[in-house]
Amino acid sequence: MGGVNFRGTRWEDENLVFEFERLGDAFIQVLSNQKVEVNVEKNPSKVLVELKTKEGRKVFEAFERNGRYLAVEP
């Protein structure tokens, strides 16, 4: 059984990318929830989530709600 692990952040141009990794099976993570907080010195143009899995890499955009960014794996 695997989990979703936060690996860090990086900047790509003006976009802030949150890096996650899931080595287990996707169906195990259906109800998984991760909360990550970081302090940044500038506002990003976009906030992206990168998820690396056994099947490959997925990148999706987070959305802002009440001053916080939220992301849901499509």
Backbone as JSON Lines, residues from 0, in Angstrom:
{"i":0,"aa":"M","n":[0.84,-1.17,0.0],"ca":[0.0,0.0,0.0],"c":[0.89,1.23,0.0]}
{"i":1,"aa":"G","n":[0.62,2.16,-0.91],"ca":[1.45,3.35,-1.02],"c":[0.69,4.59,-0.62]}
{"i":2,"aa":"G","n":[1.41,5.68,-0.52],"ca":[0.8,6.95,-0.15],"c":[1.27,8.05,-1.06]}
{"i":3,"aa":"V","n":[0.67,9.2,-0.93],"ca":[1.09,10.38,-1.68],"c":[2.05,11.14,-0.79]}
{"i":4,"aa":"N","n":[3.25,11.37,-1.29],"ca":[4.28,12.05,-0.51],"c":[4.64,13.38,-1.15]}
{"i":5,"aa":"F","n":[4.72,14.41,-0.33],"ca":[5.15,15.73,-0.78],"c":[6.66,15.72,-0.88]}
{"i":6,"aa":"R","n":[7.19,16.16,-2.04],"ca":[8.63,16.15,-2.27],"c":[9.26,17.54,-2.26]}
{"i":7,"aa":"G","n":[8.44,18.59,-2.38],"ca":[9.0,19.94,-2.35],"c":[8.34,20.84,-3.37]}
{"i":8,"aa":"T","n":[8.91,22.03,-3.5],"ca":[8.4,23.0,-4.48],"c":[9.55,23.46,-5.34]}
{"i":9,"aa":"R","n":[9.2,24.01,-6.48],"ca":[10.19,24.64,-7.36],"c":[9.47,25.69,-8.19]}
{"i":10,"aa":"W","n":[10.22,26.62,-8.7],"ca":[9.68,27.65,-9.58],"c":[10.0,27.27,-11.02]}
{"i":11,"aa":"E","n":[9.0,27.38,-11.89],"ca":[9.2,27.26,-13.34],"c":[8.71,28.57,-13.93]}
{"i":12,"aa":"D","n":[9.64,29.41,-14.31],"ca":[9.32,30.77,-14.73],"c":[8.56,31.46,-13.6]}
{"i":13,"aa":"E","n":[7.34,31.9,-13.83],"ca":[6.56,32.57,-12.79],"c":[5.56,31.64,-12.1]}
{"i":14,"aa":"N","n":[5.67,30.33,-12.36],"ca":[4.74,29.36,-11.8],"c":[5.37,28.6,-10.64]}
{"i":15,"aa":"L","n":[4.61,28.43,-9.58],"ca":[5.06,27.66,-8.43],"c":[4.55,26.23,-8.58]}
{"i":16,"aa":"V","n":[5.45,25.26,-8.54],"ca":[5.11,23.86,-8.76],"c":[5.3,23.09,-7.45]}
{"i":17,"aa":"F","n":[4.24,22.42,-7.02],"ca":[4.3,21.52,-5.87],"c":[4.53,20.11,-6.39]}
{"i":18,"aa":"E","n":[5.56,19.45,-5.88],"ca":[5.93,18.12,-6.36],"c":[5.46,17.04,-5.38]}
{"i":19,"aa":"F","n":[4.71,16.09,-5.91],"ca":[4.23,14.94,-5.14],"c":[4.61,13.66,-5.85]}
{"i":20,"aa":"E","n":[4.65,12.58,-5.07],"ca":[4.97,11.27,-5.63],"c":[4.05,10.23,-5.03]}
{"i":21,"aa":"R","n":[3.53,9.36,-5.89],"ca":[2.7,8.25,-5.43],"c":[3.25,6.98,-6.06]}
{"i":22,"aa":"L","n":[3.75,6.09,-5.23],"ca":[4.33,4.85,-5.74],"c":[3.37,3.68,-5.65]}
{"i":23,"aa":"G","n":[2.28,3.83,-4.89],"ca":[1.31,2.76,-4.76],"c":[0.27,2.82,-5.86]}
{"i":24,"aa":"D","n":[-0.76,2.03,-5.72],"ca":[-1.84,1.98,-6.7],"c":[-2.79,3.15,-6.5]}
{"i":25,"aa":"A","n":[-3.33,3.67,-7.61],"ca":[-4.2,4.85,-7.57],"c":[-5.46,4.6,-6.76]}
{"i":26,"aa":"F","n":[-6.04,3.42,-6.84],"ca":[-7.31,3.18,-6.15],"c":[-7.17,3.26,-4.64]}
{"i":27,"aa":"I","n":[-5.98,3.08,-4.13],"ca":[-5.74,3.16,-2.68],"c":[-5.87,4.61,-2.21]}
{"i":28,"aa":"Q","n":[-5.61,5.57,-3.1],"ca":[-5.54,6.97,-2.73],"c":[-6.82,7.75,-2.97]}
{"i":29,"aa":"V","n":[-7.92,7.09,-3.26],"ca":[-9.14,7.78,-3.63],"c":[-9.55,8.82,-2.6]}
{"i":30,"aa":"L","n":[-9.41,8.53,-1.32],"ca":[-9.83,9.46,-0.28],"c":[-8.66,10.15,0.42]}
{"i":31,"aa":"S","n":[-7.52,10.16,-0.21],"ca":[-6.32,10.75,0.37],"c":[-6.44,12.28,0.38]}
{"i":32,"aa":"N","n":[-5.91,12.9,1.43],"ca":[-5.93,14.35,1.57],"c":[-4.54,14.79,2.03]}
{"i":33,"aa":"Q","n":[-3.97,15.8,1.38],"ca":[-2.66,16.34,1.76],"c":[-2.8,17.85,1.96]}
{"i":34,"aa":"K","n":[-2.25,18.35,3.03],"ca":[-2.2,19.79,3.25],"c":[-0.73,20.19,3.33]}
{"i":35,"aa":"V","n":[-0.36,21.17,2.5],"ca":[1.03,21.64,2.46],"c":[0.99,23.15,2.52]}
{"i":36,"aa":"E","n":[1.81,23.73,3.38],"ca":[1.92,25.18,3.47],"c":[3.36,25.59,3.22]}
{"i":37,"aa":"V","n":[3.52,26.6,2.38],"ca":[4.85,27.15,2.12],"c":[4.76,28.67,2.13]}
{"i":38,"aa":"N","n":[5.84,29.3,2.47],"ca":[5.94,30.75,2.41],"c":[6.73,31.1,1.15]}
{"i":39,"aa":"V","n":[6.21,32.04,0.38],"ca":[6.9,32.47,-0.84],"c":[7.08,33.98,-0.8]}
{"i":40,"aa":"E","n":[8.12,34.44,-1.49],"ca":[8.43,35.86,-1.49],"c":[7.67,36.65,-2.55]}
{"i":41,"aa":"K","n":[7.1,35.94,-3.53],"ca":[6.35,36.62,-4.59],"c":[5.11,35.8,-4.93]}
{"i":42,"aa":"N","n":[4.13,36.45,-5.53],"ca":[2.91,35.76,-5.93],"c":[3.15,35.06,-7.27]}
{"i":43,"aa":"P","n":[2.8,33.79,-7.36],"ca":[2.99,33.07,-8.62],"c":[1.91,33.43,-9.63]}
{"i":44,"aa":"S","n":[2.25,33.29,-10.91],"ca":[1.25,33.44,-11.97],"c":[0.24,32.3,-11.9]}
{"i":45,"aa":"K","n":[0.75,31.1,-11.69],"ca":[-0.07,29.9,-11.55],"c":[0.53,29.03,-10.45]}
{"i":46,"aa":"V","n":[-0.3,28.23,-9.84],"ca":[0.16,27.2,-8.92],"c":[-0.15,25.86,-9.57]}
{"i":47,"aa":"L","n":[0.88,25.06,-9.77],"ca":[0.73,23.78,-10.42],"c":[1.06,22.65,-9.46]}
{"i":48,"aa":"V","n":[0.46,21.5,-9.69],"ca":[0.75,20.31,-8.91],"c":[1.29,19.27,-9.89]}
{"i":49,"aa":"E","n":[2.46,18.75,-9.56],"ca":[3.06,17.69,-10.36],"c":[3.01,16.4,-9.54]}
{"i":50,"aa":"L","n":[2.4,15.38,-10.1],"ca":[2.28,14.1,-9.42],"c":[3.0,13.04,-10.23]}
{"i":51,"aa":"K","n":[4.04,12.46,-9.64],"ca":[4.78,11.37,-10.3],"c":[4.23,10.05,-9.78]}
{"i":52,"aa":"T","n":[3.88,9.16,-10.7],"ca":[3.33,7.86,-10.34],"c":[4.1,6.78,-11.08]}
{"i":53,"aa":"K","n":[3.73,5.53,-10.8],"ca":[4.34,4.41,-11.53],"c":[4.01,4.5,-13.01]}
{"i":54,"aa":"E","n":[2.87,5.09,-13.34],"ca":[2.41,5.18,-14.72],"c":[3.0,6.37,-15.47]}
{"i":55,"aa":"G","n":[3.59,7.32,-14.76],"ca":[4.14,8.49,-15.42],"c":[3.99,9.75,-14.58]}
{"i":56,"aa":"R","n":[3.83,10.86,-15.26],"ca":[3.79,12.18,-14.61],"c":[2.52,12.91,-15.03]}
{"i":57,"aa":"K","n":[1.84,13.5,-14.04],"ca":[0.65,14.31,-14.3],"c":[0.91,15.7,-13.75]}
{"i":58,"aa":"V","n":[0.47,16.72,-14.49],"ca":[0.57,18.1,-14.02],"c":[-0.81,18.72,-14.17]}
{"i":59,"aa":"F","n":[-1.29,19.32,-13.09],"ca":[-2.58,20.01,-13.16],"c":[-2.52,21.29,-12.35]}
{"i":60,"aa":"E","n":[-3.42,22.21,-12.68],"ca":[-3.4,23.53,-12.06],"c":[-4.27,23.57,-10.82]}
{"i":61,"aa":"A","n":[-3.76,24.22,-9.78],"ca":[-4.54,24.43,-8.55],"c":[-5.42,25.67,-8.76]}
{"i":62,"aa":"F","n":[-6.48,25.78,-8.0],"ca":[-7.36,26.95,-8.07],"c":[-7.38,27.64,-6.72]}
{"i":63,"aa":"E","n":[-7.59,28.95,-6.76],"ca":[-7.57,29.75,-5.54],"c":[-8.98,29.91,-4.99]}
{"i":64,"aa":"R","n":[-9.1,29.69,-3.68],"ca":[-10.37,29.9,-2.99],"c":[-10.07,30.46,-1.61]}
{"i":65,"aa":"N","n":[-10.6,31.64,-1.33],"ca":[-10.42,32.3,-0.04],"c":[-8.95,32.43,0.36]}
{"i":66,"aa":"G","n":[-8.12,32.79,-0.61],"ca":[-6.71,33.01,-0.33],"c":[-5.86,31.76,-0.22]}
{"i":67,"aa":"R","n":[-6.44,30.6,-0.49],"ca":[-5.69,29.33,-0.46],"c":[-5.84,28.65,-1.8]}
{"i":68,"aa":"Y","n":[-4.82,27.9,-2.15],"ca":[-4.85,27.15,-3.41],"c":[-5.24,25.71,-3.11]}
{"i":69,"aa":"L","n":[-6.14,25.19,-3.93],"ca":[-6.63,23.82,-3.78],"c":[-6.41,23.09,-5.11]}
{"i":70,"aa":"A","n":[-6.16,21.81,-5.01],"ca":[-5.98,21.01,-6.23],"c":[-6.63,19.65,-6.02]}
{"i":71,"aa":"V","n":[-7.21,19.16,-7.1],"ca":[-7.82,17.84,-7.09],"c":[-7.28,17.09,-8.29]}
{"i":72,"aa":"E","n":[-6.82,15.88,-8.05],"ca":[-6.33,15.06,-9.15],"c":[-7.46,14.73,-10.09]}
{"i":73,"aa":"P","n":[-7.28,15.05,-11.38],"ca":[-8.36,14.76,-12.34],"c":[-8.57,13.26,-12.56]}
